[in-house]
C-alpha cells in the first residue's frame, strides 16, 4: 500500500470501464456515500477516499498550512488520480470537495469527464455584491463556539446543517463523523471553508458541471447554485431537489440517489 493510498484510506470498488471518484465534504468521511456507491459498482470502477483531517485519517499527517487553502485538497485529489492511474473520471464532490474538484479540473482538465457538484459554494461569506449566506459575525460566533466546547457545538450544528433533530439517523451519523475529527483540526478546516473565496476560479473551469442543490439548505442558498451556473467557464446545468439540508445524499437518499445517478449516466446536451 502506497503513502497516498494509506493516508487517504483509498478504496476501489467495482471494476467497470469508466471511473467515478467520490469526494466528501467537511465533517464527514467516505461513509457518507454508503447510499450511492452500491448503485455504481456494477457499471463503474468507484474510488472513494477520506480528505486529510477527517476522522479516519491520521491527524499527524494534517498540515495546517497546506490545508489552509482549497488548493491543498486539490493537489491531494490529483495525487490520488495519478496513483491509481486514472486517465479520466466522473468526479462527484460534496460541498468542500465540489470546489476541490473544480480547482483540480483547472490544473488537469484532461482527467475529468465532468463534475457532479452537490451543495457547492464558491464562497460562504456575504460581500457587498454577493450573497453566500453568512455574515462574518456569524462565522466568528460559530468558530468561537467550536473553541469553547466542541462537543456542545456539534449538538447544535449537526441538526442545523442536516435538517432534522438529534433523533434522526442522518443527524446522528453526521454528529458521529464530526466527533471523530480532532477539534483543532475541525476548527482549522471550518475556518478555511467559511473564509475561502473561489469565485475567481469559476471562469477557468471548462469541464462540464452538474450542480445539484437542496431547495432548503441553511449553508448554501439557492441563489448560489444559480451564481455557479452563470459564472462557470464551461457547460453547466442546475437541478434543485425537493430536499432539505446540506447533506441530501445522507438525509434524503430516496430522492437524491436517483437524481445523482441520472446526472452521472447522462451528459449535458
C-alpha positions as CSV (number, residue, x, y, z in Angstrom):
1,X,0.0,0.0,0.0
2,X,1.4,3.4,-1.0
3,X,1.6,6.5,1.1
4,X,-1.1,8.2,-0.8
5,X,-3.4,5.2,-0.6
6,X,-2.9,4.6,3.1
7,X,-3.0,8.3,4.1
8,X,-6.4,8.8,2.5
9,X,-7.8,5.3,3.1
10,X,-8.4,5.0,-0.6
11,X,-10.7,2.1,-1.6
12,X,-11.5,0.9,-5.1
13,X,-14.9,-0.7,-5.6
14,X,-16.3,-2.3,-8.7
15,X,-14.5,-2.8,-12.0
16,X,-16.4,-1.1,-14.7
17,X,-14.7,0.5,-17.8
18,X,-15.4,4.1,-16.5
19,X,-14.1,5.6,-13.3
20,X,-16.1,7.6,-10.7
21,X,-14.4,9.3,-7.9
22,X,-16.4,10.4,-4.8
23,X,-15.2,13.2,-2.6
24,X,-16.8,14.1,0.7
25,X,-17.3,17.4,2.5
26,X,-16.5,18.9,5.9
27,X,-17.3,16.8,9.0
28,X,-17.9,13.6,7.1
29,X,-15.8,10.8,5.6
30,X,-16.2,8.4,2.7
31,X,-19.0,6.6,4.6
32,X,-21.3,9.5,3.5
33,X,-21.5,7.7,0.1
34,X,-22.9,4.5,1.5
35,X,-26.3,5.0,-0.2
36,X,-24.8,5.9,-3.6
37,X,-21.8,3.5,-4.1
38,X,-23.9,0.3,-4.2
39,X,-25.7,1.6,-7.2
40,X,-22.5,2.3,-9.1
41,X,-20.2,-0.7,-8.6
42,X,-21.9,-2.9,-11.2
43,X,-21.1,-0.5,-14.0
44,X,-18.2,1.6,-12.8
45,X,-14.9,1.5,-11.0
46,X,-15.6,3.6,-8.0
47,X,-12.8,5.3,-6.0
48,X,-13.6,6.6,-2.5
49,X,-11.2,8.4,-0.2
50,X,-11.0,10.4,3.0
51,X,-10.0,14.1,3.0
52,X,-7.0,14.7,5.2
53,X,-8.2,15.8,8.6
54,X,-11.3,13.7,8.6
55,X,-11.8,11.3,11.4
56,X,-10.4,8.1,9.9
57,X,-7.2,9.8,8.7
58,X,-4.0,10.1,10.8
59,X,-4.1,13.6,12.4
60,X,-0.3,13.7,12.4
61,X,-0.5,14.0,8.6
62,X,-2.6,17.1,8.7
63,X,-0.5,20.1,7.5
64,X,-2.3,23.2,8.8
65,X,-0.6,25.4,6.2
66,X,-1.3,23.1,3.2
67,X,-4.9,22.8,4.1
68,X,-5.5,26.5,4.8
69,X,-6.4,26.7,1.1
70,X,-8.5,24.5,-1.1
71,X,-5.5,24.0,-3.4
72,X,-4.1,21.7,-0.8
73,X,-7.1,19.4,-1.2
74,X,-7.0,19.7,-5.0
75,X,-3.4,18.5,-5.1
76,X,-4.3,15.6,-2.9
77,X,-7.1,14.6,-5.3
78,X,-4.7,14.8,-8.3
79,X,-2.2,12.7,-6.4
80,X,-4.9,10.0,-5.9
81,X,-5.8,10.1,-9.6
82,X,-2.1,9.7,-10.5
83,X,-1.5,6.9,-8.0
84,X,-4.4,4.9,-9.4
85,X,-3.6,5.7,-13.0
86,X,-6.9,7.3,-13.7
87,X,-6.9,8.7,-17.2
88,X,-10.3,10.3,-17.0
89,X,-13.1,10.3,-14.4
90,X,-16.5,11.5,-13.4
91,X,-16.0,13.3,-10.2
92,X,-18.8,13.6,-7.6
93,X,-17.9,16.2,-5.0
94,X,-19.9,17.3,-2.0
95,X,-19.6,20.8,-0.5
96,X,-15.9,21.4,0.1
97,X,-14.9,18.7,-2.4
98,X,-17.1,20.1,-5.1
99,X,-14.8,23.1,-5.2
100,X,-11.8,20.9,-4.7
101,X,-12.8,19.1,-7.9
102,X,-13.4,22.3,-9.7
103,X,-9.9,23.6,-8.9
104,X,-8.3,20.3,-9.7
105,X,-10.0,20.3,-13.1
106,X,-8.4,23.7,-13.8
107,X,-4.9,22.2,-13.2
108,X,-5.7,19.0,-15.1
109,X,-8.9,19.3,-17.2
110,X,-7.9,16.1,-19.2
111,X,-8.5,14.0,-16.1
112,X,-12.2,15.0,-15.7
113,X,-15.0,14.0,-17.9
114,X,-17.5,16.0,-15.8
115,X,-18.1,17.3,-12.3
116,X,-21.2,16.5,-10.2
117,X,-21.3,19.2,-7.6
118,X,-23.6,18.7,-4.6
119,X,-24.3,21.6,-2.2
120,X,-21.4,23.6,-3.8
121,X,-20.4,27.1,-2.9
122,X,-17.5,29.2,-4.2
123,X,-17.8,31.5,-1.1
124,X,-19.9,31.2,2.0
125,X,-19.4,34.8,3.3
126,X,-21.5,37.7,2.0
127,X,-20.0,40.7,0.4
128,X,-21.5,43.9,-0.9
129,X,-22.2,42.4,-4.3
130,X,-22.5,38.7,-3.4
131,X,-24.8,36.6,-1.2
132,X,-23.2,33.5,0.2
133,X,-25.5,33.0,3.2
134,X,-23.3,34.1,6.1
135,X,-22.1,37.3,7.6
136,X,-18.6,37.4,9.0
137,X,-20.0,38.0,12.5
138,X,-22.0,34.7,12.3
139,X,-18.9,32.8,11.2
140,X,-16.9,34.3,14.0
141,X,-19.5,33.2,16.5
142,X,-19.5,29.6,15.2
143,X,-15.8,29.5,15.4
144,X,-15.9,30.8,19.0
145,X,-18.4,28.2,20.0
146,X,-16.3,25.4,18.5
147,X,-13.3,26.6,20.5
148,X,-15.3,26.9,23.7
149,X,-17.0,23.4,23.7
150,X,-16.6,21.3,20.5
151,X,-19.0,18.6,21.7
152,X,-21.7,21.1,22.5
153,X,-21.2,22.9,19.2
154,X,-21.7,19.6,17.3
155,X,-25.1,19.0,19.1
156,X,-26.3,22.4,17.7
157,X,-24.5,22.4,14.4
158,X,-25.4,18.9,13.1
159,X,-29.2,19.2,13.2
160,X,-29.0,22.7,11.7
161,X,-26.9,21.6,8.7
162,X,-28.6,18.2,8.1
163,X,-32.1,19.5,8.7
164,X,-33.7,17.5,11.4
165,X,-33.5,16.8,15.1
166,X,-30.9,14.8,17.1
167,X,-33.1,11.7,16.8
168,X,-32.8,11.4,13.1
169,X,-30.4,8.8,11.7
170,X,-28.7,11.3,9.3
171,X,-28.1,13.8,12.1
172,X,-26.6,11.1,14.4
173,X,-24.4,9.9,11.5
174,X,-23.1,13.5,10.8
175,X,-22.6,14.0,14.5
176,X,-20.5,10.8,14.7
177,X,-18.2,11.8,11.9
178,X,-17.8,15.3,13.3
179,X,-16.9,13.8,16.7
180,X,-14.2,11.7,15.0
181,X,-12.4,14.8,13.9
182,X,-9.7,16.2,16.3
183,X,-11.2,19.6,17.5
184,X,-8.3,21.8,16.5
185,X,-8.2,20.3,13.0
186,X,-12.0,20.6,12.7
187,X,-11.7,24.3,13.6
188,X,-8.9,24.9,11.1
189,X,-10.9,23.2,8.3
190,X,-14.0,25.1,9.2
191,X,-12.2,28.4,9.1
192,X,-10.7,27.5,5.7
193,X,-14.1,26.6,4.3
194,X,-16.1,29.6,5.6
195,X,-13.5,32.2,4.6
196,X,-12.3,31.0,1.2
197,X,-13.3,32.8,-2.0
198,X,-13.1,30.6,-5.1
199,X,-15.2,32.9,-7.3
200,X,-12.1,33.9,-9.4
201,X,-11.6,30.3,-10.4
202,X,-15.0,29.7,-11.9
203,X,-14.4,31.1,-15.4
204,X,-11.4,28.8,-15.7
205,X,-13.5,25.7,-15.0
206,X,-14.2,24.3,-18.5
207,X,-15.2,20.8,-17.6
208,X,-19.0,20.3,-17.7
209,X,-20.6,20.8,-14.3
210,X,-23.8,19.3,-12.9
211,X,-24.9,21.5,-10.0
212,X,-27.2,19.6,-7.6
213,X,-28.8,21.5,-4.7
214,X,-31.4,21.1,-2.0
215,X,-34.2,23.6,-2.2
216,X,-33.7,24.3,1.5
217,X,-30.0,24.3,2.6
218,X,-29.0,26.6,5.5
219,X,-25.4,26.6,4.4
220,X,-25.9,27.2,0.6
221,X,-28.8,29.5,-0.5
222,X,-30.4,28.6,-3.9
223,X,-29.0,31.8,-5.4
224,X,-25.5,30.3,-5.0
225,X,-26.3,27.4,-7.4
226,X,-27.5,29.9,-10.0
227,X,-24.4,32.0,-9.4
228,X,-22.2,29.0,-10.2
229,X,-24.3,28.2,-13.3
230,X,-23.9,31.8,-14.6
231,X,-20.1,32.1,-13.9
232,X,-18.6,28.7,-14.7
233,X,-16.4,28.7,-17.8
234,X,-17.9,25.6,-19.5
235,X,-21.3,23.9,-19.8
236,X,-23.3,23.6,-16.7
237,X,-26.8,22.6,-15.5
238,X,-28.6,23.1,-12.2
239,X,-31.1,20.8,-10.6
240,X,-32.9,21.8,-7.5
241,X,-34.2,18.9,-5.4
242,X,-37.2,19.0,-3.1
243,X,-34.9,18.1,-0.2
244,X,-33.9,19.8,3.0
245,X,-30.4,20.1,4.4
246,X,-26.7,20.3,3.3
247,X,-26.2,16.5,3.1
248,X,-29.1,15.3,0.9
249,X,-27.2,12.1,-0.1
250,X,-27.3,11.2,3.6
251,X,-30.6,12.7,4.8
252,X,-32.8,12.1,1.7
253,X,-31.2,9.3,-0.3
254,X,-34.6,8.1,-1.7
255,X,-34.8,11.5,-3.6
256,X,-31.1,12.3,-4.1
257,X,-29.6,9.0,-5.3
258,X,-31.9,8.7,-8.4
259,X,-31.0,12.3,-9.3
260,X,-27.3,11.7,-8.9
261,X,-27.5,8.5,-11.0
262,X,-29.3,10.4,-13.8
263,X,-26.6,13.1,-13.8
264,X,-23.8,10.5,-13.6
265,X,-25.2,8.5,-16.5
266,X,-26.3,11.3,-18.8
267,X,-24.1,14.2,-20.0
268,X,-25.2,17.8,-20.6
269,X,-26.7,18.1,-24.1
